Amino acid sequence: MHRARGAFAAGFVQPAESCLSDNDIERYRRNFQDERDGASLYAALAAAERDPVRKDLFMQLSQAEAGHAEVWRARLAARGIADPAYVPSLRTRLLMRLARRFGPRFVLPSVAAAEFADRDKYAGQADAAALSSEERGHAAVVQAAAGSRGRGVSGGEIARAEPWHRGGSGNDLRAAVLGANDGLVSNFCLVMGVAGAGTGGREILLTGLAGLAAGACSMALGEWLSVTNARELAETQIAREREEIEQTPAAEQKELALIFQAKGIDRADAQRIAAEIMRDKDVALDTLAREELGIDPAERGGNPWRAAITSFALFAAGAICPVLPFVWSRGAPAIAISIALSAAALAAIGFVTSLFSGRTPLYSALRQVLIGCAAAAVTYGAGMLFGVSLS
């Protein structure tokens, strides 16, 4: 997040003037424009905000943006551009007008999304690398403001409101159902396609088992890579946050106070809570990782091996349903049993999805059965056409 002008100057690397190019000048102009746009926008949000806590927050953000713009203005002045022209961008003017007309809450989601997208905009600028962490903090503050209801809240309420303080059973259930559904539908369609081509029962069984193994391994590998990458990224971000706490504790304390204020805590209480947290560096790291980065330091993205095994098992559990009848039966009876068993499994998955979709169990079950069977019918028909063509 943005700090006061003095803080910026302390962390801003002054490049040698002889090394500056026209591209550098243009970059300074863009940065100056962006920061001035931010200052104008947050000033407009503060003017339109009725809640005193949020009004004060927006004013602080506006002042910080103005201080940040001053750094770039000074860099331009050093190159002989003493008074860079500033006209608010079209997007800024539109957001300011919408904020005045409909209130800050109407535009805050868009502002938060833009801040999140720009959180690393200084990461590739060697002469402003120190500002990257400030941008990430700024994005966290605005996201917290966008999610806040604009009233005073307690620390316990904050904890209950954040997704990393809630149990993961709902998301775990959703992931389990979707994993099983992927295995069931993909293998059901595969088995019906091969059956439609007139292939014998033994070949259908082998094809179904091969589809189960290939799909489950693919899902497991994909999940392992995804969680491993997420874990490595989380560890890198936490290490960077730990370094910032060691090097700039005052800046991190201010950042944390602004995040709490964005959640609805008044300025004095937010500063007091942040000061208490920063007394213990481990607690500070844990809190900043959760509040700013959205990372649970204990999980750090999860266990890749557990995720891979779980993904493999869930996919296989769904994929085995259409294959089982061909273990003991052949021909039309095996196909009929496979369709019935798969339809029953689809209905069960539809019933479970109704727990988090808001639809009635009957509607979700019927929809799941109809869609799954329609997909299998298409592949069965395709198998018949290909079978006749190949014959």
Contacts in CASP RR format, 6 or more apart in sequence:
PFRMAT RR
TARGET T0000
AUTHOR 0000-0000-0000
METHOD contacts of the structure
MODEL  1
MHRARGAFAAGFVQPAESCLSDNDIERYRRNFQDERDGASLYAALAAAER
DPVRKDLFMQLSQAEAGHAEVWRARLAARGIADPAYVPSLRTRLLMRLAR
RFGPRFVLPSVAAAEFADRDKYAGQADAAALSSEERGHAAVVQAAAGSRG
RGVSGGEIARAEPWHRGGSGNDLRAAVLGANDGLVSNFCLVMGVAGAGTG
GREILLTGLAGLAAGACSMALGEWLSVTNARELAETQIAREREEIEQTPA
AEQKELALIFQAKGIDRADAQRIAAEIMRDKDVALDTLAREELGIDPAER
GGNPWRAAITSFALFAAGAICPVLPFVWSRGAPAIAISIALSAAALAAIG
FVTSLFSGRTPLYSALRQVLIGCAAAAVTYGAGMLFGVSLS
1 61 0 8 1.000
1 64 0 8 1.000
1 134 0 8 1.000
1 135 0 8 1.000
1 136 0 8 1.000
1 137 0 8 1.000
1 138 0 8 1.000
1 139 0 8 1.000
1 140 0 8 1.000
1 141 0 8 1.000
1 254 0 8 1.000
1 255 0 8 1.000
1 258 0 8 1.000
2 8 0 8 1.000
2 35 0 8 1.000
2 61 0 8 1.000
2 64 0 8 1.000
2 65 0 8 1.000
2 67 0 8 1.000
2 68 0 8 1.000
2 134 0 8 1.000
2 138 0 8 1.000
3 64 0 8 1.000
3 134 0 8 1.000
3 251 0 8 1.000
3 254 0 8 1.000
4 63 0 8 1.000
4 64 0 8 1.000
4 67 0 8 1.000
5 67 0 8 1.000
5 70 0 8 1.000
5 71 0 8 1.000
7 251 0 8 1.000
8 67 0 8 1.000
8 68 0 8 1.000
8 70 0 8 1.000
8 71 0 8 1.000
8 131 0 8 1.000
9 71 0 8 1.000
11 130 0 8 1.000
11 131 0 8 1.000
12 71 0 8 1.000
12 127 0 8 1.000
12 128 0 8 1.000
12 130 0 8 1.000
12 131 0 8 1.000
13 126 0 8 1.000
13 127 0 8 1.000
13 128 0 8 1.000
13 129 0 8 1.000
13 130 0 8 1.000
14 127 0 8 1.000
15 24 0 8 1.000
15 126 0 8 1.000
15 127 0 8 1.000
17 78 0 8 1.000
17 79 0 8 1.000
20 79 0 8 1.000
25 76 0 8 1.000
25 79 0 8 1.000
25 81 0 8 1.000
27 125 0 8 1.000
28 72 0 8 1.000
28 75 0 8 1.000
28 76 0 8 1.000
28 79 0 8 1.000
29 72 0 8 1.000
29 76 0 8 1.000
29 84 0 8 1.000
31 72 0 8 1.000
31 128 0 8 1.000
32 69 0 8 1.000
32 72 0 8 1.000
32 73 0 8 1.000
32 76 0 8 1.000
32 84 0 8 1.000
32 86 0 8 1.000
33 86 0 8 1.000
33 89 0 8 1.000
34 118 0 8 1.000
34 121 0 8 1.000
35 65 0 8 1.000
35 66 0 8 1.000
35 67 0 8 1.000
35 68 0 8 1.000
35 69 0 8 1.000
35 72 0 8 1.000
36 65 0 8 1.000
36 66 0 8 1.000
36 69 0 8 1.000
36 86 0 8 1.000
36 88 0 8 1.000
37 88 0 8 1.000
37 89 0 8 1.000
37 91 0 8 1.000
37 92 0 8 1.000
38 62 0 8 1.000
38 65 0 8 1.000
38 92 0 8 1.000
39 62 0 8 1.000
39 63 0 8 1.000
39 65 0 8 1.000
39 66 0 8 1.000
39 67 0 8 1.000
39 69 0 8 1.000
40 62 0 8 1.000
40 88 0 8 1.000
40 92 0 8 1.000
40 96 0 8 1.000
41 62 0 8 1.000
41 92 0 8 1.000
41 95 0 8 1.000
41 96 0 8 1.000
41 99 0 8 1.000
41 111 0 8 1.000
42 58 0 8 1.000
42 59 0 8 1.000
42 61 0 8 1.000
42 62 0 8 1.000
42 65 0 8 1.000
43 58 0 8 1.000
43 59 0 8 1.000
43 62 0 8 1.000
44 95 0 8 1.000
44 96 0 8 1.000
44 99 0 8 1.000
44 100 0 8 1.000
45 58 0 8 1.000
45 62 0 8 1.000
45 99 0 8 1.000
45 104 0 8 1.000
45 107 0 8 1.000
45 108 0 8 1.000
45 111 0 8 1.000
46 55 0 8 1.000
46 56 0 8 1.000
46 58 0 8 1.000
46 59 0 8 1.000
46 62 0 8 1.000
47 100 0 8 1.000
48 99 0 8 1.000
48 100 0 8 1.000
48 103 0 8 1.000
48 104 0 8 1.000
49 55 0 8 1.000
49 58 0 8 1.000
49 103 0 8 1.000
49 104 0 8 1.000
51 150 0 8 1.000
51 151 0 8 1.000
52 266 0 8 1.000
53 150 0 8 1.000
53 152 0 8 1.000
53 261 0 8 1.000
53 264 0 8 1.000
53 265 0 8 1.000
53 266 0 8 1.000
53 267 0 8 1.000
54 104 0 8 1.000
54 145 0 8 1.000
54 148 0 8 1.000
54 150 0 8 1.000
54 262 0 8 1.000
54 264 0 8 1.000
56 261 0 8 1.000
56 267 0 8 1.000
57 141 0 8 1.000
57 145 0 8 1.000
57 258 0 8 1.000
57 261 0 8 1.000
57 262 0 8 1.000
57 267 0 8 1.000
58 104 0 8 1.000
60 258 0 8 1.000
61 138 0 8 1.000
61 141 0 8 1.000
61 142 0 8 1.000
61 258 0 8 1.000
64 138 0 8 1.000
68 131 0 8 1.000
73 84 0 8 1.000
76 82 0 8 1.000
76 84 0 8 1.000
88 96 0 8 1.000
95 107 0 8 1.000
95 110 0 8 1.000
95 111 0 8 1.000
98 106 0 8 1.000
98 107 0 8 1.000
99 106 0 8 1.000
99 107 0 8 1.000
108 142 0 8 1.000
108 145 0 8 1.000
108 146 0 8 1.000
108 147 0 8 1.000
109 146 0 8 1.000
111 142 0 8 1.000
111 146 0 8 1.000
112 139 0 8 1.000
112 142 0 8 1.000
112 143 0 8 1.000
112 145 0 8 1.000
112 146 0 8 1.000
115 138 0 8 1.000
115 139 0 8 1.000
115 142 0 8 1.000
115 143 0 8 1.000
116 139 0 8 1.000
116 143 0 8 1.000
118 135 0 8 1.000
118 139 0 8 1.000
119 135 0 8 1.000
119 136 0 8 1.000
119 137 0 8 1.000
119 138 0 8 1.000
119 139 0 8 1.000
120 132 0 8 1.000
120 135 0 8 1.000
120 136 0 8 1.000
121 135 0 8 1.000
122 128 0 8 1.000
122 129 0 8 1.000
122 131 0 8 1.000
122 132 0 8 1.000
122 135 0 8 1.000
123 129 0 8 1.000
123 132 0 8 1.000
133 240 0 8 1.000
133 241 0 8 1.000
133 244 0 8 1.000
134 251 0 8 1.000
134 255 0 8 1.000
136 292 0 8 1.000
136 293 0 8 1.000
137 255 0 8 1.000
137 259 0 8 1.000
137 292 0 8 1.000
140 255 0 8 1.000
140 259 0 8 1.000
140 291 0 8 1.000
140 292 0 8 1.000
140 293 0 8 1.000
141 255 0 8 1.000
141 258 0 8 1.000
141 259 0 8 1.000
141 262 0 8 1.000
142 262 0 8 1.000
144 259 0 8 1.000
144 262 0 8 1.000
144 263 0 8 1.000
144 291 0 8 1.000
145 262 0 8 1.000
145 263 0 8 1.000
148 262 0 8 1.000
148 263 0 8 1.000
148 264 0 8 1.000
149 264 0 8 1.000
150 264 0 8 1.000
151 264 0 8 1.000
152 264 0 8 1.000
152 265 0 8 1.000
152 266 0 8 1.000
153 161 0 8 1.000
153 263 0 8 1.000
153 264 0 8 1.000
153 265 0 8 1.000
155 265 0 8 1.000
155 273 0 8 1.000
158 260 0 8 1.000
158 263 0 8 1.000
159 165 0 8 1.000
160 166 0 8 1.000
161 263 0 8 1.000
162 290 0 8 1.000
162 291 0 8 1.000
164 290 0 8 1.000
164 294 0 8 1.000
164 295 0 8 1.000
164 296 0 8 1.000
170 356 0 8 1.000
173 352 0 8 1.000
173 355 0 8 1.000
173 356 0 8 1.000
174 356 0 8 1.000
175 314 0 8 1.000
176 310 0 8 1.000
176 314 0 8 1.000
177 349 0 8 1.000
177 350 0 8 1.000
177 352 0 8 1.000
177 353 0 8 1.000
179 219 0 8 1.000
179 311 0 8 1.000
179 314 0 8 1.000
179 315 0 8 1.000
179 318 0 8 1.000
180 314 0 8 1.000
180 315 0 8 1.000
180 317 0 8 1.000
180 318 0 8 1.000
180 349 0 8 1.000
181 318 0 8 1.000
181 346 0 8 1.000
181 349 0 8 1.000
181 368 0 8 1.000
182 219 0 8 1.000
182 315 0 8 1.000
183 212 0 8 1.000
183 215 0 8 1.000
183 216 0 8 1.000
183 314 0 8 1.000
183 315 0 8 1.000
183 316 0 8 1.000
183 318 0 8 1.000
183 319 0 8 1.000
184 318 0 8 1.000
184 319 0 8 1.000
184 321 0 8 1.000
184 322 0 8 1.000
184 342 0 8 1.000
184 345 0 8 1.000
184 346 0 8 1.000
184 349 0 8 1.000
185 346 0 8 1.000
185 372 0 8 1.000
185 375 0 8 1.000
186 211 0 8 1.000
186 215 0 8 1.000
186 319 0 8 1.000
187 208 0 8 1.000
187 211 0 8 1.000
187 212 0 8 1.000
187 318 0 8 1.000
187 319 0 8 1.000
187 320 0 8 1.000
187 321 0 8 1.000
187 322 0 8 1.000
187 323 0 8 1.000
188 321 0 8 1.000
188 322 0 8 1.000
188 338 0 8 1.000
188 342 0 8 1.000
188 372 0 8 1.000
188 375 0 8 1.000
188 376 0 8 1.000
189 372 0 8 1.000
189 375 0 8 1.000
189 376 0 8 1.000
189 378 0 8 1.000
189 379 0 8 1.000
190 207 0 8 1.000
190 208 0 8 1.000
190 211 0 8 1.000
190 379 0 8 1.000
191 204 0 8 1.000
191 207 0 8 1.000
191 208 0 8 1.000
191 322 0 8 1.000
191 323 0 8 1.000
191 326 0 8 1.000
191 338 0 8 1.000
192 322 0 8 1.000
192 335 0 8 1.000
192 338 0 8 1.000
192 339 0 8 1.000
192 376 0 8 1.000
192 377 0 8 1.000
192 379 0 8 1.000
192 380 0 8 1.000
193 376 0 8 1.000
193 379 0 8 1.000
193 380 0 8 1.000
193 381 0 8 1.000
193 382 0 8 1.000
193 383 0 8 1.000
194 203 0 8 1.000
194 204 0 8 1.000
194 207 0 8 1.000
194 208 0 8 1.000
194 383 0 8 1.000
195 204 0 8 1.000
195 335 0 8 1.000
195 338 0 8 1.000
195 380 0 8 1.000
196 380 0 8 1.000
196 381 0 8 1.000
196 383 0 8 1.000
196 384 0 8 1.000
196 387 0 8 1.000
197 383 0 8 1.000
197 384 0 8 1.000
197 386 0 8 1.000
197 387 0 8 1.000
197 390 0 8 1.000
198 384 0 8 1.000
198 387 0 8 1.000
199 207 0 8 1.000
200 330 0 8 1.000
200 331 0 8 1.000
201 326 0 8 1.000
201 330 0 8 1.000
201 331 0 8 1.000
201 334 0 8 1.000
202 330 0 8 1.000
204 326 0 8 1.000
204 334 0 8 1.000
205 323 0 8 1.000
205 326 0 8 1.000
205 327 0 8 1.000
208 319 0 8 1.000
208 322 0 8 1.000
208 323 0 8 1.000
208 326 0 8 1.000
209 323 0 8 1.000
211 319 0 8 1.000
212 315 0 8 1.000
212 316 0 8 1.000
212 319 0 8 1.000
212 320 0 8 1.000
212 323 0 8 1.000
215 315 0 8 1.000
215 319 0 8 1.000
216 311 0 8 1.000
216 312 0 8 1.000
216 313 0 8 1.000
216 315 0 8 1.000
216 316 0 8 1.000
216 319 0 8 1.000
217 312 0 8 1.000
219 311 0 8 1.000
219 312 0 8 1.000
219 315 0 8 1.000
220 308 0 8 1.000
220 309 0 8 1.000
220 311 0 8 1.000
220 312 0 8 1.000
220 315 0 8 1.000
221 308 0 8 1.000
222 308 0 8 1.000
222 311 0 8 1.000
223 304 0 8 1.000
223 307 0 8 1.000
223 308 0 8 1.000
223 310 0 8 1.000
223 311 0 8 1.000
224 304 0 8 1.000
224 305 0 8 1.000
224 307 0 8 1.000
224 308 0 8 1.000
225 304 0 8 1.000
226 307 0 8 1.000
227 301 0 8 1.000
227 302 0 8 1.000
227 303 0 8 1.000
227 304 0 8 1.000
227 307 0 8 1.000
227 308 0 8 1.000
228 304 0 8 1.000
230 301 0 8 1.000
230 302 0 8 1.000
231 300 0 8 1.000
231 301 0 8 1.000
231 302 0 8 1.000
231 304 0 8 1.000
234 293 0 8 1.000
234 295 0 8 1.000
234 300 0 8 1.000
234 301 0 8 1.000
235 300 0 8 1.000
237 289 0 8 1.000
237 293 0 8 1.000
237 295 0 8 1.000
238 285 0 8 1.000
238 289 0 8 1.000
238 293 0 8 1.000
238 295 0 8 1.000
238 297 0 8 1.000
238 300 0 8 1.000
241 285 0 8 1.000
241 288 0 8 1.000
241 289 0 8 1.000
241 292 0 8 1.000
241 293 0 8 1.000
242 281 0 8 1.000
242 285 0 8 1.000
244 251 0 8 1.000
244 252 0 8 1.000
245 252 0 8 1.000
245 278 0 8 1.000
245 281 0 8 1.000
245 284 0 8 1.000
245 285 0 8 1.000
245 288 0 8 1.000
246 281 0 8 1.000
249 278 0 8 1.000
249 284 0 8 1.000
252 278 0 8 1.000
252 284 0 8 1.000
252 288 0 8 1.000
253 274 0 8 1.000
253 275 0 8 1.000
253 278 0 8 1.000
254 274 0 8 1.000
255 288 0 8 1.000
255 292 0 8 1.000
256 274 0 8 1.000
256 277 0 8 1.000
256 278 0 8 1.000
256 284 0 8 1.000
256 287 0 8 1.000
256 288 0 8 1.000
256 291 0 8 1.000
256 292 0 8 1.000
257 267 0 8 1.000
257 270 0 8 1.000
257 271 0 8 1.000
257 273 0 8 1.000
257 274 0 8 1.000
257 275 0 8 1.000
258 270 0 8 1.000
259 291 0 8 1.000
259 292 0 8 1.000
260 269 0 8 1.000
260 270 0 8 1.000
260 273 0 8 1.000
260 274 0 8 1.000
261 267 0 8 1.000
261 270 0 8 1.000
265 273 0 8 1.000
277 283 0 8 1.000
277 284 0 8 1.000
277 287 0 8 1.000
278 284 0 8 1.000
285 297 0 8 1.000
286 297 0 8 1.000
289 295 0 8 1.000
289 296 0 8 1.000
289 297 0 8 1.000
290 296 0 8 1.000
290 297 0 8 1.000
295 301 0 8 1.000
318 345 0 8 1.000
321 341 0 8 1.000
321 342 0 8 1.000
321 345 0 8 1.000
322 338 0 8 1.000
322 341 0 8 1.000
322 342 0 8 1.000
323 338 0 8 1.000
324 338 0 8 1.000
324 341 0 8 1.000
325 333 0 8 1.000
325 334 0 8 1.000
325 335 0 8 1.000
325 337 0 8 1.000
325 338 0 8 1.000
325 341 0 8 1.000
326 334 0 8 1.000
326 338 0 8 1.000
329 337 0 8 1.000
339 373 0 8 1.000
339 376 0 8 1.000
342 372 0 8 1.000
342 373 0 8 1.000
342 376 0 8 1.000
343 369 0 8 1.000
343 373 0 8 1.000
346 365 0 8 1.000
346 368 0 8 1.000
346 369 0 8 1.000
346 372 0 8 1.000
346 373 0 8 1.000
347 365 0 8 1.000
347 366 0 8 1.000
347 368 0 8 1.000
347 369 0 8 1.000
348 365 0 8 1.000
349 368 0 8 1.000
350 361 0 8 1.000
350 364 0 8 1.000
350 365 0 8 1.000
350 367 0 8 1.000
350 368 0 8 1.000
351 361 0 8 1.000
351 364 0 8 1.000
351 365 0 8 1.000
353 359 0 8 1.000
353 364 0 8 1.000
353 368 0 8 1.000
354 360 0 8 1.000
354 361 0 8 1.000
354 363 0 8 1.000
354 364 0 8 1.000
354 365 0 8 1.000
357 364 0 8 1.000
359 367 0 8 1.000
END
